[in-house]
Amino acid sequence: MATATAHAPRTALPGFLGFLRRPAVGKLVLLAVAAAVLVPLADSRWASGSWPGALTVDLTEPLGRASTWIIDNRDSHPLFLYFFGHVSNAVVLAVRAVYLVLLAAGWAGVTAAAALVAWRVAGVRLALGTAAAVLTCGLLGMWVPTMQTLALMVVAVLASVALGALLGLAAGLSDRTYRALRPVLDTMQVLPAFAYLLPVVLVFGIGVPAAVLATVVYAAPPMARLTALGLRGADAGVMEAVESLGTTARQRLFTARLPLARKELLLGLNQTIMMALSMAVIASVIGAGGLGDRVYQALASVDVGAALAAGIPIVLLAVVLDRVTGAAGSAEAGSEGTGSRWTGRTGRTGWVLAAVAALAVAVAGRLAGRLDWPETWIVNIAEPVNRAVDWMTDHLYSGVPYVGGTADWAAHFTTGVLNPVRDGLQWLPWWAVLLIVAALAWLIGTWRTALTAVLAMAAIGVLGVWQPSLDTLSQVLAAVAVTLVLGFGTAVAAARSERCERLLRPVLDVFQTMPQFVYLIPVVALFGVGRAPAVAAAVVYALPAVVRITTQGLRNVDPAAMESSRSMGATGWQQLRQVQLPLARPALLLAVNQGVVLVLAVVIIGGLVGGGALGYDVVFGLAQGDLATGLVAGAAIVCLGLMLDRVTQPTRRRTKKGA
């Protein structure tokens, strides 16, 4: 007995040392040692609790002076008169010209043109769907607002594609430019849409120019990123073969690099169109007009029926544009020979015939005096929808036996989840929050990842918005938790059942193409206003991406591993828990990362429906023209997004070749 006792410590010591040698444990030990030294120093100097005022920089005065200077000189300074003024006039003229062309074509001409383009790109089925979508916009009484949004979209997309392609071209051909542009594009991707509106409103005022330019700035980054990706990923063997023929750099660009990057370029066009539509709708708050303005005015008066009547055309536009541009990319990728839909002799002839047919329909409509959509063909859905909402308010909003109601659920979620999470985060000492961020980021990445996350979180405190940022963080964490529970559960069902995936696919397609603004309509109808509706909209917006990524990751698990586990008698649950989930870990982490980024985007827009915190500050700064409040909140959102991205996105160490 004594011998066994004497040998026990010798056996336990190597196991304990092996435990300490684990990378995660080593990181936590080093962080604990650093905290033991730094925390007492920080506590003695600045005390615990909220972010210390001594470490805060007040930007109100300099930003206020900048805002005042812009407003005072907007009508007299040469920069505004001879540069921004000409840009504004050019935008107004371009949008007006496109709008007049659409009105001159009439509803029949526009419908025929849209259907013929869809037919040439993807065939009869999509052409019929496109025609039905365009006609539905008229049936809902939204023909003129739809044409206003479409005119703004055409100008904004053309400018976004031109700007993004030029930036992507520079980044794709120059490593130095690529390194310089990458952090700028990262920041623009995280910055919420509302934060783009305030600076352009100060420079251009309320109206179409500000809306178009904000849309261009918001929608250009995807085109730039994907253009650079396509050019930098060109096949090295093909490029060497072309170079060996003695071609110049310009010839190599036009004959090899751009054709090889065609798929990425068309994907960039697709993403730019979708982001431009989303931003064009949001820009309605600064005078963009169109469908977004109808939704915004209806939400302001809590008129769910009118908001839905304007929201349906937005969704239809998004779905049609997504399908047509996606089909264009597939057609380009698979086109061969002279019979291509795009470049061959048959393709050119088809496009000419389609253009002639659309023109003939437009002329016929003009001669018949049928340019405007007939009022007798309008179907008013606002009244029945509002009656349904009133019935829901009376019967489902509260007081439902046993289960309560939607308002009760929102109240319970606010008091039971949102308030405790927010109060807990705000109760933590500022240095404890930084330590938690550092630990999470270091465990999932490298020390550089942890340093970036900590600096981003510290910058929020320096900006003086520590408490509102933690409030926004609590909403993001709650929304992400709900999204992941629903998303992972749905994805597991879709991955294990082909029928379930087929049923979910059209629903996810519609949800994924809907602009962010539209998600506020159903949640206001169901839950009223407050933080819970903002979280609900964020969950619905982020859910499709999480489900798709997780389903794909689970389906791509090595079939040999699945067959091996099945041959050993593993049950379906055991296969999922011990094989699929561990092997699909990269996809799961990517789903978490994308869920966080998408949730943050909509939680901020939730400021329009009572979400509060940073979202409210951005909306307030925009409404009042308060550059300090709006830009500081926008910068804090960027820092919060950067921190969350680093905490949820794994980073591998760089290893030397041959290591």
N, C-alpha and C positions, 0 to 999 in steps of 0.2 A: 504493500500500500504506500509506504514511504517512497519507494523507488518510482512508482507511477506519479506521485505528487512532485517529486524532484524533476522529472522529465517534462512535466506539463508546461512550465514557462518556456523551456527551450522550443517546444513545439509551437507555442502561441506566438513567440517573438517573430519568427520568419513570416508568419501569416500577417501579423500587424505591419511589418515592414513592407510586405507586398501590397497591402492595402494602401499604405502611404505613397507607394510608387505609382499608383493610378494617376493618369493626367488630371482628371477632374478633382481628385482629392488634393493633389499638389497645388493646383490653382487656388482652391479654397483656403488651403493653409497659408499660402503666400498672401492672399487677400486679407485673411484674418490677422496676420502679423502686421501688415501695412495699416489696417484699421486700428489695431491696438496702439500704434504710434500716433497716427494722424487724428483720430477721433477726439482724444482728450485735448489735443492742441486746438482743434477747431471749436470744441465745446467751450474751452476756456476763453477763446478770443471772441467768438460770435454767438455762443450759447446754442441750445437746441431749439426745437420748434420749427416754425415756418422759416422760409429763406430769409437770412439776415438782411436788413435794410442797408447795411454798410457795403454789401456786395451787389447792390442794385444800381443800375445806370438809368437815369431818367431821360428818355428820348423825347418827351413831350415838347419841350421848348424848341430844339432844333428842327424836329419834324413839323411843328406848328409854324415856324418861320418859313420853312420850305413851302408848305401849303399856301401860306399867305402870299409869298412871292409869286408863286405860279398863278394864283387867282388874280393878283394885281397886274401882272404882266401878260396875261393870256391874250389880250386884245391889242397890245402895243409893242411887245418885244419882237425884234427881227426873227428870232428863232421860231416863234409861233406864227408870225405873219408869212414868212417866206419858206418855211419847211413844214411845220405841223399843219398850217392852214392849207397848203397845197395837198398834203396827204389826205386831210379831211375832205376836201372838195373832190378829190379823185375817188375816194371811197363812196361818197354820196352819189356821184355820177354813175359809177359802176353798178351799184345796187339798184339805182333807179332805172338804168338801162335794162338790166336783166328782168326787173319787175315788169316794165312796160312790154318787153318781149313776151313774157308769160301771159300777161293780160291780153295782148294782141292775138296770141295763139288761141285763146279761149279754152274753156274746159275740155272741149272735144280734142283740140290740137295737142294740149298738154298730155291728156290721157293717152292719145295715140302715140305720141313721141316716147313717153315712158314705157308703154307696152312694147313698142317696136325695138327700143334699145334692149329691154330685157329679153326679147325674143332672139335678137342677134347674139346676145351674150350667152344665154343659158337655155333657150328653147321655149316651146309653147307653154309649158306648165307655169314657169315663172312669169311669162308675159301675161297670162290670164290673172295670176295673183297680183301682179303689179297694177294692172288695169282696175281690178276690184278694189285695191287699197286706195288708189287715187280717187276713184268714184265715191268711196266711202267718206273721204274728206269733204266732198261736196254735199253728200247726203246729210252729214252732221251739221251743215251750215257753216263750215270752216274753210270754204274755198279761198276767199281773199286772204285771211290770216295764213293759210298754208302757202299761198304764193309769196307772201311777204317773207315768211321763214325760208322758203326755198331760194328766193333771190339773195337773201343775206348769206345763205349756205353756199351758194355757187361762188360768190365773190370770196368769201372767207376760205373755202377749201382750195380754190385756185391759188390764192396768196400763200396759204399754209403749205401747200405742196411745193410751190416755187421756193419759199424760204427754207423749208425742211430739206429739200433736195440739194440746195446749194450748201447748206451746213453739213449735210451728210456726205456730200461729195468732197468737201474740204477735209472732214474727219476721216473719210475712207482712204484718202490718198496721202495723208500726213499724220504720222504718229504724234507729233507735237500738238497739232490741232485737236486730235482725238483726245489726248490727255487733258487739254485745256477745256474742251467742251463737255467732257463727261460729268464733272461736278455740277456744271450749269444745268445740264439736262436732268440730272438727278434731282436737283432742287426744284426745277419746274414741274417735274412729275409728282412731287410730294405736295407742292403748294396747292391749297384748295382753290377751286374755281373762283370763289367769291373774292379771294385776295387779288386776283388779276384785275378786278373791275375798278377798284378805288384809284390807282394811279392813272389809268386811262381816262377816267371821268374828270380828274383834276386837270389833265392836259387838254382833252377834247370836249369836255362838257357832256351833258346827257344827250343821247341820240344814237343814230346808226353808226357814225364813225367810231365811237368808243366801243360799241358792241362788236363791230367787225374786227377791230384791232385786238381787243381782248381775246376774241375767238382765235385769231391767227396765232397769238403768242401761246395760247393754251394747246392748240391742235398741231403746231409745227413739230414739237419734239419727237412724236412717234415716227414721223417721216424721216427726220434727221437720224434717229437711232437705227432704223431698219435699213436706210440707204447706206450708212456707214458699215453696218453689219454685212450687207450683201457685197459691198465692194471689197471689204477686208477679208471676206470668206471665199473669194474667187479661187477656183481650183488652181493650185500652183503648177501642175503639169500643163494645163492649157495655157496659162500665162507664159510659161517658159517656151512652149512651142510657138506662140505668137511672137514673142520677143526674138526668137531665133530667126524669124523671117525678116528681121530688119525693120519692124514697124516702129513708128514714133510713139511717144507716150499718149498723144491724143488719139492715134489710131487704135492703140491697145485699149484705151478707155471705151471708145464707141463700138469696137468690133468684138471685144472680149469681156471686159469687166461689167459693163452695163447689161449686155444680154445674159451673162451668168447670174447677175443679181436681179433678174426680172421678177422672180417670185417674191423676194423681199421687198422690192419696190411696190408691187401691187398690194402686198400685205400692209405696207406703210400707208398706202392710199386708203385702204379699208379702215385702218385704225384712225387716220386723220379725219375721215368723213364722220365716223361715229363720235369722236371727241368734239368735232366742230358742231355737230347737231346738239350734243349735250350742252356745250357752252353757249350756243346760240339761244337755247331755251332759257338758261340761267341768266343770260345777258338781258332778258326782258326787264329786269329790275332797273336797268339804266337806259330804257327807252328803245330797245331793239324792236319792239312791236311783234306782230305775228302771233303764233300759237302760244309761245311762252308768256306773252303779256296777258293773254286770256286766262291761262292757268294761274298766273301770279295774282291777278285781280280776283279770280274766283276763290283762291285760297285765302286771300286777305279778308273776304267777306264770308268765308266758310260755306261757299256755294259749291258743294261737292258735285252736283249735276253738271253745272257749267264747266267746272274743272275737268270732269271726265270727258265731256264733249270735246274739249280742246286737247286733252291728253291722249285720246285714242288716235287722232291723226299723227301726233308726234311718234307714238309707238309704231304705227304703220309705216311712216317715213323711215324710221330707224331700221325696221325689219327689211323693207324693200331695198334700201341702200346697202345694207349689210349683205343681203343675198346676191344682189347684182354685182357688187364689187368682189365678193368672194367667188362667184362664178366666173368673173373675168380673170381672176388669178388662176383658177383651175384651167380655163380655156387656154390661157397663155402657156401654162406649164405643159399642157398636153397637146398643143398644136404642132403639126408636122406637115410638111409638103405645101403645095400651092393651093390646097383646098382649105386652108385655115380660115376660121371665122373672122380673123383679124387682118392678116397680111396677104393672103393669097388672092388670086384673081377672083375666085368665087366669093371670098370674103369682102373684097372691095365692092364688087357688084351688089352684094346683099346690102351693104351699108348705104350705097347710093339709092337703091330701091326703097329702103326703109325711110331715108330722108325725104324722098319724093312723096311717099305715101303719107308721112306725117304732115308735110306741107300741104298736100291736097286736102286732108281732113281739116286742117286749120283754116284754109281758104274757104272750104265749103261751110264751115261753121260761121265764118265772118259774113259770107254772103247771105246766109240764112238768118243773121242777126241773133245768133245763139252764143255770144261770147261769154256772158255772165251765167253763172249757175242759176237755173230757174228756182224761184222761191217756193214754188209748189212742190218741188222735189225734196225739200228739206224735212228731215225727220227730227223732231225735238225730243231729245232723250233727257234733257235737264230736269224736267218736271217729274217724270216717273222715277228717275234716279233719286231725286231729292225726297220723293214720297217714300221710296225704299229706305233711304237713310233715316228719315223720321221714324219709320216703323222699327228699324234697328235700334234707334235711340230709345224708343219707348219699350221695346221688348228684349233687346240683347245688350244694351249699353250697361244696364245694372239691374239687379233684382232677379236674375234668372235663378230658379231654385237649384240648390246643391252646387252649381258651378259658378254662381255669380254672374258677372257680365264683363264685357270688354273693358269698360271703365274701371270695374273692380279689379280686373287683372292688371291693368296699367297702374292702379294705385298700389296694389300689393307688390308689384315688381319694383315700383319706385321706393316704397318704404322697406321692403324686405331685401332688396338686392342693391339698387343704385345708391340709396342713402348710406347703408353700412360700408360699401366699398369706397365711396367718396370720403366719408368721415374717417375711415381707417387710413386712407392714403394721406389725407390732410393732417391726421394726428401724428403720423410718423415724423421724426426729426428729419430735417433736410438731408443731413449726411447719411441717414439710414436709407433714404430713397436712392441716393447716389451709389451706396454700397450694393443694394439689391440689383440695380441696373448693371453695375460693373460685374457682379457675380454671374448674372444670367448671360450677359454678352460674352464674357470670357469662357464660360462653360461651353457655349455653342460655337465660339469662334476663337480668335487669337487676341493677344493683348492689344493690338491695334484696334480691333473691333470694339473691345471694352473701352478703350480710351476715347474713341469716337462717340460711343453711346453716352459716356459720362459727360463729355464736353457738351454734347447736344442738350442733355438734361440740365447741366449747369447754366447753359446760355439762357434757358427759359427763366431761371431764377434771376439772372442778371438783367433780363428785360423787364422784370417786375410783375410778371403774370404767373407766379408760382401756384397760387391757390386755384385760379380758373383753369390752369393747365392740368392740375390734378383732378379737377372736376371732369374735364373732357376725357382724361385718361381713364377715369372710373367708368364712364359711359362706353368707351372703346373696349375696355376689358370685359364688361358685362355683355356687350354685343358680340364680341369675338367668342366668348364662352358659349353663348346660345347658338351662334353660327356653326361652331365646330361640332357641337353635340348633334344638331339637326343635319349638318352637312355630312359628317362621317357616317351617321346612321343611314341616311339616304344613299350615300355612295356605296356602302357595303351591300345594301339591297340591290342597287343597280349593277354592281360588279358581279353579283351572284345570279342575276336573272336578266336574260336578254329581253324578255317581255317588259320588265320594269324599266329597263333603260330606254326602250322604244317609247314607252308612255311618257317618260320624263323629258325626252329630248326636245319636243316642241315647246314644252313649258319653260325649260331652261333657256332655249333659244330666245323666246320672247323676253324673259326676265333679263337676260344678259344684254340685249340690245336696247332696252328702255333707258332713256336719259335719267340722270339722278333726280331731277326735279319732279318727275312723274311719280316717283315712289311715295311722295308726301301725300298724294291724294287719298289712297285707300286708308292709310294709317290715321289721317285726320278724321276720316269718316268713322273709323272703328274705335279709336282711342282718344279723340279730342286733341288737345295740345298739351305739351309738357316734354319731359325728358324721355319718358317711356315710348311715346310715338317716334321720337328721333331714333331711338335704339331699334325699334321695330323696323323702320325704313332701312336702317343700315344693315340689319340682318337679312332682309329680303334682297337687298342689292348685292351683298357679298356672297350669299348662299350659292348661286349658280356656279361661280368660279371654284368655290371649295368643292362642290359636288363633282364637277367635271375633272378637276385635277386629281382628286382622290380616287375616283372611279378608274381613270386611266392608269394611275399608279398601281392599283390593285389588280387590274387586268393584265398589266405588263410584267407581273411576277413570273419568273422562270417556270415554264410548264414542267420541267424535269423535277424541280423542287416540290411542286404540288403533287406530281405523280408519286414521288418517293414517299411523301408523308401519307398519301392515300394508301399506298401499298403496306405501310406500317400500321394501318388500322386507325389513323387519326380521324376524329369526327370533324364535321364542318366547322364547328366553333374552335377546335384545336388548330385546324389548318389556318383559320383566320388569325388567331392570336399568336401562334408560334411560327408561322411561315409568311403569310401574306403581309401582315402589318410590319414585321421587322424588315422584310426585303423591300417594302414600299416606303421605307422611312424618308428618303429624299423627296418623294412626291408629297408625303404628308407634311413635311416641313415647308415645302413650297406652298402648299394649300394654306397652312397657317399664316405664312408671310403675306400671301395675296389677300387673305381674309382680313388681316390687320389693316393693310393699306386701303382696301375698299371700304371697310367700316369707317375708318377715319374720315374719308372723303364725304360720306353721307351724314355722319354725326355732326360735322361742321354745318352742312346745309340745314340740319335739324334746328339750327338757331332760328330759322324762319317760323318754326312751329313750337317754340318754347323750350328748345334744347338747352339754352343758356350757355354759360362758360365762354370758351373761345369763339364758338360759333356766333353767339350773340354779339360779342365784341366786333367781329368782322362785319356782321350785318349792320350794327349800330354805326360803325365807322363809315360804312358805305352810305347809309341813309343820311347821316349828318355831315358828310364830307370831312370827317375827322381823320386826317391822315395818320396821326400819332396812334390813335386807338386801333384803327384798322390794320395798319402795317405791322405794329408790334404784335397784335394777335396773329396775323398771318405768318410772321417770322417764328413765333412760338409754335405754331402748327407745323411749320417745316421742321423745326428742331424735334418736336414730338414724333413726327413721322420718321425722321432719320433715326431716332433712338429706337423706335419700335421695329424698324426695318433691320437694324443691326442685331437686336435682341432675338429676332425670329428667323434670321437668315444665316445658315451655317457658313463659315468661312474656313477653307482648308489652308493649312500651312503650305507655303511654297517650299518645295523640296528640290534639291540639286539633282541635275541629271545623273542618272545611274545610281542614285541613292536608294 
